[in-house]
């Protein structure tokens, strides 16, 4: 391959894990938490009957103190994770990650104490007192939300115990899944020579133009997952079991309830979206069947699902990918293009495929420097160019918040909006490519990739929703074996892909490597992507009508400015 890709640079955050600056920041974090504990123990004695001005001052100071805590934790945590996520064998980074998590438990406990206090005050008292204090008024939405979510708290002692136990419970199981899957590699013959491929590189072979290579990749992948499925099933049971126990104690209706609140939508909205997704299945099934016909088959096997069509010999070098994104982001907005160039010039992206690095892709904000960092596994395909644009969409979302001087609390964005920002940038690069294509075969390739991506966000995301829903329902009765999880995944895929895929060759091990299923305290990570696709597609259509004047309104949607912006 000719797609040499960079590693990210975070030396402007701290020089090194063993640097004096990093160690001092860890000490400062502990001090901030101790001071906050002392303050909150006194402040939380105030009630709804306390003088409004006095209560407003207490709420404002609590907000200011939490923002300082989150600003520092939002610097330390991503810095440490930048080492852990790219090298799971880095023992010092993993030790520091554990040390930070032990300290951060106190932050979670203090946040819970604040939620409980807000709940005793109620919205009327919060509204009245917030008007007397600038910080409280600027965060009144967060205060209202805290009062609302306080309904789903256990008593203080139970919440403290839950926060402490999760480090050796659900959180530990999630870390085990990440460590195990990131350190797996497979000997695989590619381009005439045997190579040791890390799992992300093996998974990326799903879009290889040669069917024999795709099938061998699928078979090698499944063999590898079969060898670790029982360990990963134990991880899944641990994470979901903890979530079920806590949801029940906190009075949640079901496992979906907390995720709906986190997404800031209601159940009717979720059900309406799921219904619309399901209604589209016949259209996608028609697409799957036609794709099968084009490659000479009756039905697609899983390894054919991502097979490229049309002219597919284009492989992007890293520089070509960066130049393409900067050029076409600039056409949407010069500011967006300049932002992407800054990200590339300053090595914000870790794109190299290597053993020990976690799979997939993500973007994380680094509060201390008001920058973002992106992890991905670049292989030169347009799919990975699109992934890069997606993650830079998240980074630009962060940038909009930084420009608007949003505090860490104000930056607490639901995934429904976050995935809108990322998919918007995906759409920009795909549409740009389509506008400049002359070769019909190349146009076919891009259009098919676009439909394929939509099918994943609509059809496959729905299958993941069905999978997780059934896992929670059955885990409430007993632990699930690896065979149980495989069966649930296959049935979920059959229910969504229908006759579009060959049911003899599905991907029953999808649950093993998707980190979303193993996030303790964050269930149903999947459906916000569908929300983002639908919302971003609509927004892009408006952009096509309005052009450059749409951009300020779009930025205001992502991070509302102090001054009103034009309506969407």
C-alpha positions in Angstrom: 0.0 0.0 0.0 1.1 3.6 -0.6 -1.1 5.1 2.0 1.4 6.1 4.7 -0.6 7.8 7.5 0.3 9.9 10.4 0.2 9.5 14.2 -1.3 12.3 16.3 0.6 14.8 18.4 -0.5 15.9 21.8 2.8 17.5 23.1 1.1 20.9 23.2 -1.2 19.5 25.9 1.5 18.0 28.1 5.1 17.2 27.1 4.8 13.5 28.3 3.0 11.2 30.8 6.0 11.6 33.2 6.3 15.3 32.8 6.0 17.8 35.7 3.2 19.6 33.9 1.1 16.4 33.7 1.8 15.4 37.3 0.9 18.9 38.5 -2.4 18.8 36.6 -3.3 15.5 38.3 -2.6 17.1 41.7 -4.7 20.2 40.7 -7.6 17.9 39.7 -7.6 16.3 43.1 -7.5 19.7 44.8 -10.4 21.0 42.7 -12.5 17.9 43.7 -11.7 18.3 47.4 -12.6 22.0 47.3 -15.8 21.2 45.5 -16.8 18.6 48.0 -16.3 21.1 50.9 -18.3 23.8 49.0 -21.2 21.4 48.0 -21.6 20.0 51.5 -22.4 23.5 52.7 -24.2 24.8 49.6 -26.6 21.9 49.3 -28.2 22.8 52.7 -29.9 25.7 50.8 -33.5 25.0 50.0 -36.2 26.3 47.6 -37.2 28.7 50.4 -33.7 30.2 50.6 -33.4 33.9 49.5 -33.4 33.9 45.6 -30.2 36.0 45.4 -28.3 33.9 47.8 -29.5 30.7 46.1 -28.6 32.1 42.7 -25.1 32.9 43.9 -24.6 29.3 45.3 -25.9 27.8 42.0 -23.6 30.1 40.0 -20.6 29.2 42.1 -21.4 25.5 41.8 -21.6 25.8 38.0 -18.2 27.7 37.9 -16.5 25.1 40.0 -17.9 22.2 38.0 -16.8 23.9 34.8 -13.2 24.1 36.1 -13.3 20.5 37.1 -14.7 19.4 33.7 -12.2 21.7 31.9 -9.3 19.9 33.6 -10.8 16.4 33.4 -11.6 17.1 29.7 -7.8 17.7 29.2 -6.3 14.9 31.4 -8.7 12.1 30.2 -8.3 12.5 26.5 -4.5 13.0 26.9 -4.2 9.7 28.8 -6.6 8.0 26.4 -4.6 9.1 23.4 -1.9 6.7 24.6 -4.2 3.8 25.7 -6.3 3.8 22.5 -3.3 3.7 20.2 -1.1 1.2 22.2 -3.0 -1.1 24.5 0.4 -2.5 25.7 1.5 0.8 27.1 1.5 -0.2 30.8 2.3 3.3 32.2 -0.6 4.8 30.3 -3.0 2.1 31.5 -1.8 2.6 35.0 -2.4 6.3 34.8 -5.8 5.7 33.2 -6.8 3.6 36.2 -5.4 6.2 38.6 -7.4 8.9 36.9 -10.6 6.9 36.9 -10.2 6.3 40.7 -10.0 10.0 41.2 -12.7 10.8 38.7 -15.1 8.6 40.8 -15.3 11.5 43.2 -16.3 13.9 40.3 -19.2 11.5 39.5 -20.3 11.3 43.1 -20.2 15.2 43.4 -22.3 15.4 40.2 -24.8 13.0 41.7 -25.0 15.1 44.9 -25.6 18.2 42.8 -28.3 16.5 40.8 -30.0 15.5 44.0 -29.8 19.0 45.4 -31.2 20.5 42.2 -34.1 18.0 42.5 -34.9 19.2 45.9 -34.9 22.9 44.7 -37.3 22.2 41.8 -37.6 24.2 38.5 -39.6 27.2 40.0 -36.9 28.0 42.6 -34.1 27.4 40.0 -35.8 29.7 37.5 -36.3 32.5 40.1 -32.8 32.3 41.6 -31.0 31.9 38.3 -32.2 35.3 37.2 -30.1 36.9 39.9 -26.8 35.3 38.8 -25.1 35.4 35.4 -23.4 32.0 35.6 -26.6 30.3 36.8 -28.7 32.0 34.1 -26.2 31.0 31.4 -26.6 27.4 32.5 -30.3 27.4 33.3 -31.0 24.6 30.8 -28.4 22.4 32.5 -29.9 23.2 35.9 -33.4 22.3 34.7 -32.1 19.1 33.2 -30.3 18.3 36.5 -33.6 18.8 38.4 -35.4 16.5 36.0 -32.9 13.7 36.0 -32.7 13.7 39.8 -35.9 11.6 39.7 -33.7 8.7 38.6 -31.2 8.6 41.4 -30.8 6.1 44.1 -30.0 7.3 47.6 -26.6 9.0 48.1 -25.0 5.9 49.7 -26.1 3.7 46.9 -25.0 6.1 44.2 -21.5 6.4 45.9 -21.2 2.6 46.0 -22.3 2.2 42.4 -19.7 4.8 41.2 -17.0 3.0 43.1 -18.0 -0.5 42.1 -18.3 0.2 38.3 -14.5 0.5 38.1 -14.2 -3.2 38.8 -17.5 -4.0 37.2 -18.9 -2.6 33.9 -16.1 -0.2 33.2 -13.5 -3.0 33.8 -15.3 -5.3 31.4 -15.4 -2.6 28.7 -11.7 -2.0 29.1 -11.0 -5.8 28.8 -13.0 -5.9 25.5 -10.9 -3.0 24.2 -7.6 -4.4 25.2 -8.4 -7.9 23.9 -9.7 -6.8 20.5 -6.9 -4.2 19.9 -4.1 -6.7 20.5 -5.5 -9.4 18.1 -3.9 -9.9 14.8 -4.1 -12.5 12.0 -1.6 -13.9 9.6 -3.1 -13.2 6.2 -1.9 -13.6 2.6 -2.4 -10.3 0.7 -0.8 -9.2 -2.6 1.2 -12.4 -2.7 2.8 -12.3 0.7 1.7 -13.2 4.2 1.3 -10.3 6.5 0.3 -10.0 10.1 -2.8 -7.8 10.0 -4.4 -6.1 13.1 -8.1 -6.7 13.3 -9.1 -3.2 11.9 -7.0 -3.9 8.8 -8.6 -7.3 8.4 -12.1 -5.9 8.8 -11.2 -3.2 6.2 -10.7 -6.0 3.6 -14.5 -6.2 3.4 -14.3 -3.5 0.7 -11.5 -5.2 -1.3 -12.3 -5.4 -5.0 -11.4 -9.1 -5.2 -14.1 -11.4 -3.9 -11.8 -14.2 -3.0 -9.8 -11.8 -0.8 -13.0 -10.5 0.8 -14.2 -14.0 1.6 -10.9 -15.1 3.0 -10.9 -12.0 5.2 -14.4 -12.8 6.4 -13.5 -16.3 7.2 -10.2 -15.3 9.0 -12.1 -12.7 10.9 -14.7 -15.1 12.1 -12.1 -17.7 13.1 -10.4 -15.1 15.2 -13.6 -14.0 16.9 -14.6 -17.6 17.6 -11.4 -18.0 19.6 -12.3 -15.1 22.0 -16.1 -15.2 21.9 -16.5 -16.7 25.4 -14.3 -14.0 27.0 -16.2 -11.2 25.1 -19.6 -12.8 26.1 -18.5 -12.5 29.7 -17.7 -8.8 29.1 -21.1 -8.2 27.5 -22.9 -10.0 30.4 -20.9 -7.9 32.9 -21.7 -4.5 31.3 -25.3 -5.2 30.6 -25.9 -6.9 33.9 -24.6 -3.9 35.8 -26.7 -1.5 33.7 -29.9 -3.5 34.3 -29.3 -3.6 38.0 -28.7 0.2 38.2 -31.6 1.1 35.9 -34.0 -0.9 38.0 -32.8 0.7 41.3 -33.0 4.1 39.7 -36.6 3.7 38.5 -36.0 3.6 34.8 -38.8 2.2 32.7 -36.4 0.0 30.7 -32.9 -0.1 29.2 -33.8 2.4 26.5 -35.1 5.0 28.9 -31.8 6.5 29.9 -30.5 6.7 26.4 -33.6 8.6 25.2 -33.0 11.2 27.9 -29.3 11.4 27.0 -30.3 11.9 23.3 -32.8 14.6 24.4 -35.6 13.2 22.5 -38.8 11.5 23.7 -40.0 7.9 23.1 -42.6 9.0 20.5 -39.8 10.5 18.4 -37.6 7.4 18.7 -40.5 5.2 17.7 -41.5 7.4 14.8 -37.9 7.3 13.5 -37.6 3.5 14.0 -40.9 3.2 12.1 -39.7 5.3 9.2 -36.5 3.2 9.1 -38.4 0.0 9.0 -40.7 1.3 6.2 -37.6 1.8 4.1 -36.4 -1.8 4.3 -38.1 -2.9 1.1 -36.2 -0.2 -0.8 -32.9 -1.3 0.6 -33.7 -4.9 0.0 -34.3 -4.0 -3.6 -30.8 -2.4 -3.6 -29.2 -5.4 -2.1 -30.8 -7.7 -4.6 -29.7 -5.5 -7.5 -26.2 -5.3 -6.2 -26.1 -9.1 -6.0 -27.3 -9.3 -9.7 -24.5 -6.9 -10.8 -21.8 -9.1 -9.3 -23.4 -12.2 -10.7 -25.2 -13.6 -7.6 -28.7 -14.3 -6.4 -28.0 -12.9 -2.9 -25.2 -11.0 -1.3 -23.0 -12.8 1.2 -21.8 -10.7 4.1 -18.4 -10.3 2.4 -20.1 -8.9 -0.7 -22.1 -6.3 1.2 -19.3 -3.8 1.0 -17.9 -4.9 -2.3 -17.1 -1.9 -4.5 -18.9 -1.4 -7.8 -17.8 0.5 -10.9 -14.3 1.9 -11.2 -12.5 1.1 -8.0 -8.8 1.4 -8.8 -8.5 4.8 -7.0 -6.4 4.6 -3.9 -5.9 7.8 -1.9 -2.5 8.6 -0.4 -2.8 10.4 2.9 -1.9 13.7 1.3 -4.5 13.2 -1.4 -7.2 12.5 1.2 -6.2 15.6 3.1 -6.1 17.8 0.0 -9.5 16.5 -1.2 -11.1 17.3 2.1 -9.6 20.7 2.5 -10.6 21.7 -1.0 -14.2 20.6 -0.8 -14.7 21.7 2.8 -13.6 25.1 1.6 -16.3 25.2 -1.1 -18.9 24.7 1.6 -17.3 27.2 3.9 -13.7 28.7 3.7 -13.7 28.6 7.5 -14.4 24.8 7.4 -11.6 24.3 4.9 -9.1 26.3 7.0 -10.1 24.4 10.0 -9.4 21.0 8.4 -6.0 22.3 7.1 -5.1 23.3 10.7 -6.1 19.9 11.9 -3.8 18.2 9.3 -0.9 20.7 9.6 -0.8 20.2 13.4 -1.2 16.4 13.4 -4.5 16.1 15.1 -5.2 12.8 13.4 -3.9 9.3 14.2 -4.6 7.4 11.0 -2.0 4.6 10.8 -3.2 1.0 11.0 -1.1 -0.9 13.6 -1.3 -3.7 16.1 -2.3 -2.6 19.6 -4.4 0.3 18.3 -8.2 0.1 18.8 -10.4 -0.3 15.7 -13.0 2.1 14.3 -12.8 5.8 14.6 -13.6 8.6 17.0 -13.1 12.3 17.8 -12.3 13.7 21.2 -12.1 17.3 22.3 -9.2 18.4 24.4 -10.5 21.3 26.6 -7.1 22.6 27.8 -6.0 23.6 24.3 -9.5 24.0 22.7 -8.6 21.5 20.0 -9.8 18.0 18.9 -8.0 14.8 18.1 -9.2 12.1 15.7 -8.5 8.4 15.6 -9.1 6.3 12.5 -7.5 3.4 10.6 -6.8 4.7 7.1 -6.4 2.3 4.2 -6.6 4.5 1.2 -10.2 3.8 0.3 -12.8 6.5 -0.3 -14.7 4.9 2.6 -11.9 5.9 4.9 -11.8 9.4 3.3 -15.4 9.7 4.2 -14.7 8.5 7.7 -12.0 11.1 8.1 -14.6 13.8 7.0 -17.1 12.3 9.5 -14.7 12.7 12.4 -13.6 16.1 11.3 -17.3 17.0 11.4 -17.3 16.2 15.1 -14.1 18.3 15.5 -15.7 21.3 13.7 -18.7 20.9 16.0 -16.2 21.3 18.9 -14.6 24.2 17.2 -17.9 26.0 16.9 -18.4 25.6 20.7 -14.9 26.9 21.4 -15.5 29.9 19.2 -18.8 30.6 21.0 -16.9 30.4 24.3 -19.1 27.6 25.5 -18.2 26.2 28.9 -17.7 22.4 29.3 -21.2 22.1 30.7 -22.7 24.0 27.8 -20.8 21.7 25.4 -22.7 18.7 26.7 -24.3 17.8 23.3 -26.6 14.9 22.7 -25.4 12.4 20.2 -28.4 13.1 18.0 -26.9 16.5 17.2 -23.3 15.4 17.3 -23.9 12.8 14.6 -25.7 15.4 12.5 -22.5 17.5 12.4 -20.4 14.5 11.4 -22.7 13.1 8.7 -23.0 16.7 7.3 -19.3 16.7 6.6 -19.5 13.2 5.1 -22.2 14.4 2.7 -20.1 17.4 1.7 -17.2 15.3 0.4 -19.4 12.7 -1.3 -21.5 15.3 -3.1 -18.3 17.1 -4.1 -16.8 14.0 -5.6 -20.0 13.3 -7.5 -20.0 16.8 -9.0 -16.5 16.4 -10.5 -16.8 12.8 -11.9 -16.7 12.4 -15.7 -16.4 8.6 -15.9 -19.8 6.8 -15.5 -18.1 3.8 -13.9 -16.5 6.1 -11.3 -19.9 7.8 -10.7 -21.4 4.3 -10.1 -18.8 3.5 -7.6 -19.4 6.7 -5.5 -23.2 6.5 -5.8 -23.2 2.9 -4.7 -20.9 3.7 -1.8 -23.3 6.5 -0.7 -26.3 4.1 -0.8 -24.2 1.4 1.0 -23.4 3.9 3.8 -27.1 4.8 4.1 -28.0 1.1 4.3 -25.6 0.7 7.2 -27.0 3.7 9.1 -30.6 2.7 8.5 -30.7 -1.1 8.1 -27.7 -2.2 10.1 -28.2 0.3 12.9 -31.8 -1.0 13.3 -30.4 -4.5 13.5 -28.0 -3.3 16.3 -31.0 -1.7 18.1 -32.9 -5.0 17.9 -29.8 -6.9 19.1 -29.2 -4.7 22.1 -32.9 -4.6 23.1 -33.1 -8.4 23.1 -29.8 -8.8 24.9 -31.1 -6.5 27.7 -34.4 -8.3 27.9 -32.8 -11.8 28.1 -29.9 -10.7 30.4 -32.5 -9.7 32.9 -33.4 -13.4 33.2 -30.0 -15.1 33.0 -26.5 -14.7 31.6 -26.1 -15.1 27.8 -23.7 -17.5 26.2 -21.6 -16.6 23.1 -24.0 -18.9 21.1 -26.9 -16.9 22.5 -25.4 -13.6 21.4 -24.5 -15.0 18.0 -28.1 -16.2 17.5 -29.6 -12.9 18.6 -27.3 -11.0 16.2 -28.1 -13.3 13.2 -31.8 -13.0 13.8 -31.6 -9.3 14.1 -29.8 -9.2 10.7 -32.4 -11.5 9.1 -35.2 -9.2 10.5 -33.6 -6.1 8.9 -31.7 -7.2 5.8 -34.5 -9.7 4.9 -34.1 -11.4 1.5 -31.4 -8.9 0.6 -28.6 -11.1 2.2 -27.8 -14.8 2.0 -28.8 -16.0 5.4 -26.1 -18.6 5.3 -23.4 -16.0 5.4 -24.3 -13.2 7.8 -22.0 -11.7 10.5 -23.0 -13.3 13.8 -19.8 -11.9 15.4 -20.7 -8.3 14.9 -21.2 -7.9 18.6 -17.7 -8.9 19.5 -15.7 -5.9 18.1 -18.2 -3.0 18.3 -17.1 -1.1 21.4 -20.5 0.6 21.7 -22.0 -2.4 23.3 -19.4 -2.4 26.1 -19.8 1.2 27.2 -20.8 1.1 30.8 -23.5 3.7 31.5 -24.1 4.5 27.8 -26.5 2.0 26.2 -28.1 2.1 22.7 -25.2 4.1 21.2 -26.6 3.2 17.8 -29.8 5.0 16.8 -28.5 8.6 17.1 -26.5 7.8 13.9 -29.8 7.3 12.0 -31.2 10.6 13.5 -28.0 12.3 12.3 -28.3 10.9 8.8 -31.9 12.0 8.4 -31.4 15.4 9.9 -28.1 16.1 8.1 -29.6 15.0 4.7 -32.4 17.6 5.2 -30.0 20.3 6.3 -27.8 19.7 3.2 -30.8 20.0 1.0 -31.5 23.4 2.6 -27.8 24.3 2.0 -28.2 23.5 -1.7 -31.0 26.0 -1.9 -29.5 28.8 0.2 -25.8 28.4 -0.4 -23.3 30.4 1.7 -26.0 32.2 3.7 -26.9 28.9 5.2 -23.5 28.4 7.0 -23.9 31.0 9.9 -27.3 29.4 10.7 -25.7 25.9 10.6 -22.9 27.0 13.0 -25.5 28.5 15.3 -27.4 25.2 15.3 -24.3 23.4 16.4 -23.3 25.9 19.0 -25.8 28.8 19.5 -24.0 32.2 19.6 -24.7 35.0 22.1 -26.2 37.1 19.3 -29.1 35.6 17.3 -28.1 34.1 14.0 -30.3 33.7 10.9 -32.9 30.9 11.1 -32.3 27.6 9.4 
